[in-house]
Amino acid sequence: PRPISCGQPSGGTAPYANAKDSDDEEEVVHVDRDHFMDEFFEQVEEIRGCIEKLSEDVEQVKKQHSAILAAPNPDEKTKQELEDLTADIKKTANKVRSKLKAIEQSIEQEEGLNRSSADLRIRKTQHSTLSRKFVEVMTEYNATQSKYRDRCKDRIQRQLEITGRTTTNEELEDMLESGKLAIFTDDVRRDTLGHPESVGSSRTHGVIQN
């Protein structure tokens, strides 16, 4: 069998696109419809493969988060792997959205022509199922990112307490959003030279700039 990919949706004609008014074209219409559904199910398998890949990548992100937060001084390789995973998830998610949107538009177009068929019901059911699975995976990913962000903020705040410095939650959020956190944690690290047990901990948070 052909391997599942996350490529762009394959081009295809709308169902019944070559339909004719004459009765002797009925067989052609039937063949065209079958061909369209074959292409549709190929797209369904591609989308399912992409969602499975997203789910696997999210689990890997969780492992990378744990590794980074557990290490006093996480290596650059681990941080780069996390950045690569995040980029891959974003890319794959965008492709899934595009594919689902194309199916949705096709369904709406056919509904606009007041067509109702078993094929249309199948496509609507498949679209609904895939959309639900996609939302579930992305909701899990967003929750994972939010939890990681909060844990990083907690560690920075503990680090600041050691150095006698304070900052508000809003200031931390601003630093996270602006990408200035790495510079800030470098300053904290210099201030903690007298506290070696906390130096590595502050260095951890330079990864939160995505």
C-alpha positions in Angstrom: 0.0 0.0 0.0 1.1 3.6 -0.6 2.6 5.2 2.4 0.5 7.8 4.2 1.9 11.3 3.7 1.0 14.8 4.9 1.3 16.5 1.5 -1.1 19.0 -0.1 -4.6 17.8 -0.9 -4.7 16.0 -4.3 -6.6 17.8 -7.0 -9.9 16.3 -7.9 -13.0 17.2 -9.8 -16.3 17.7 -8.0 -18.6 14.7 -8.0 -20.8 14.5 -11.1 -18.6 17.1 -12.8 -18.8 15.3 -16.1 -22.5 14.5 -15.8 -24.5 14.8 -19.0 -28.3 15.2 -19.5 -28.6 12.3 -21.8 -29.3 8.9 -20.4 -26.5 7.2 -22.3 -24.0 9.1 -20.1 -25.2 7.5 -16.9 -22.3 5.0 -16.8 -19.8 7.8 -17.1 -21.4 9.7 -14.2 -21.2 6.6 -12.1 -17.5 6.1 -12.9 -16.7 9.7 -12.2 -18.5 9.5 -8.8 -16.5 6.4 -7.8 -13.3 8.1 -8.9 -14.1 11.1 -6.8 -14.8 9.0 -3.7 -11.6 7.1 -4.2 -9.7 10.4 -4.1 -11.7 11.5 -1.1 -10.8 8.4 0.9 -7.1 8.9 -0.1 -7.4 12.4 1.4 -9.0 10.9 4.5 -6.1 8.5 5.0 -3.6 11.4 4.5 -5.3 13.5 7.1 -5.6 10.6 9.5 -1.9 10.0 9.1 -1.1 13.6 9.8 -3.2 13.6 12.9 -1.4 10.5 14.1 1.9 12.2 13.5 0.7 15.2 15.5 -0.3 13.0 18.4 3.1 11.3 18.4 4.9 14.6 18.2 2.9 16.0 21.1 4.0 13.1 23.2 7.6 13.7 22.3 7.2 17.3 23.2 6.1 16.3 26.7 9.2 14.2 27.1 11.4 17.0 25.9 9.7 19.4 28.4 10.3 17.0 31.2 14.0 16.5 30.2 14.6 20.3 30.0 12.9 21.1 33.3 14.6 18.2 35.1 18.1 19.1 34.0 20.1 21.8 35.8 21.8 22.6 32.5 20.0 21.1 29.5 22.1 20.7 26.4 21.6 22.6 23.2 20.7 19.4 21.4 17.7 18.9 23.6 16.5 22.5 23.2 17.0 22.3 19.4 15.0 19.1 19.2 12.2 20.8 21.0 12.3 23.7 18.6 12.2 21.4 15.7 9.3 19.4 17.1 7.4 22.7 17.7 8.0 23.8 14.1 6.9 20.4 12.7 3.7 20.4 14.7 2.9 23.9 13.4 3.6 22.8 9.8 1.6 19.6 10.1 -1.3 21.4 11.9 -1.5 24.0 9.1 -1.7 21.2 6.5 -4.5 19.4 8.3 -6.5 22.7 8.6 -6.1 23.2 4.9 -7.2 19.7 4.0 -10.2 19.8 6.3 -11.2 23.3 5.0 -11.1 21.9 1.4 -13.4 19.1 2.3 -15.7 21.4 4.1 -15.9 23.7 1.1 -16.7 20.8 -1.2 -19.5 19.6 1.1 -20.9 23.1 1.3 -20.8 23.5 -2.4 -22.7 20.3 -3.0 -25.2 21.2 -0.3 -25.7 24.5 -2.0 -26.9 22.6 -5.1 -29.4 20.8 -2.9 -27.8 17.5 -3.6 -28.3 14.7 -1.1 -26.6 11.3 -1.5 -25.0 8.5 0.5 -21.6 9.8 -0.7 -22.3 13.2 0.7 -23.4 11.8 4.1 -20.2 9.7 4.2 -18.0 12.7 3.5 -19.8 14.8 6.2 -19.3 12.0 8.7 -15.6 11.5 7.9 -15.1 15.3 8.0 -16.7 15.5 11.4 -14.7 12.6 12.8 -11.4 13.9 11.5 -12.1 17.4 12.8 -12.9 16.2 16.2 -9.7 14.1 16.4 -7.7 17.1 15.2 -9.2 19.4 17.8 -8.5 16.8 20.5 -4.8 16.6 19.6 -4.3 20.3 19.3 -6.2 21.0 22.6 -3.8 18.5 24.3 -0.8 20.3 22.6 -1.9 23.7 23.7 -2.5 22.4 27.3 1.0 20.9 27.2 2.6 24.2 26.1 0.7 26.2 28.7 1.8 23.8 31.5 5.4 24.0 30.4 5.2 27.8 30.3 3.8 28.0 33.8 6.4 25.6 35.2 9.2 27.7 33.6 7.7 30.9 35.1 7.6 29.2 38.5 11.3 28.3 38.3 12.3 31.8 37.3 10.4 33.3 40.1 12.1 30.9 42.6 15.4 31.9 41.0 14.6 35.5 41.5 13.8 34.9 45.2 17.3 33.6 45.7 18.9 36.7 44.2 16.5 39.0 46.0 15.0 40.3 42.8 11.3 40.5 42.2 9.0 40.7 39.1 5.3 40.5 38.5 3.5 37.8 36.5 2.7 40.5 33.9 6.4 41.3 33.5 7.2 37.7 33.0 4.5 37.3 30.4 5.8 40.4 28.6 9.3 38.9 28.5 7.9 35.5 27.3 6.0 37.3 24.5 8.8 39.6 23.5 11.5 37.0 23.4 13.6 38.8 26.0 13.6 36.0 28.5 17.0 34.7 27.5 18.7 38.1 28.1 16.8 38.3 31.4 17.9 34.9 32.6 21.5 35.7 31.7 21.3 38.6 34.1 19.8 36.4 36.7 22.6 33.8 36.2 25.3 36.5 36.7 23.6 37.5 39.9 23.5 34.0 41.2 27.2 33.3 41.0 27.1 33.1 44.8 24.4 30.5 44.5 25.8 27.7 42.4 22.9 25.4 43.1 20.6 27.7 41.1 22.8 28.7 38.2 21.8 25.8 35.9 18.2 26.3 36.8 18.1 29.8 35.4 19.8 28.8 32.2 17.0 26.3 31.5 14.5 29.0 30.5 16.3 30.3 27.4 14.3 27.8 25.4 11.0 29.6 25.9 11.2 32.0 23.0 8.9 30.4 20.5 
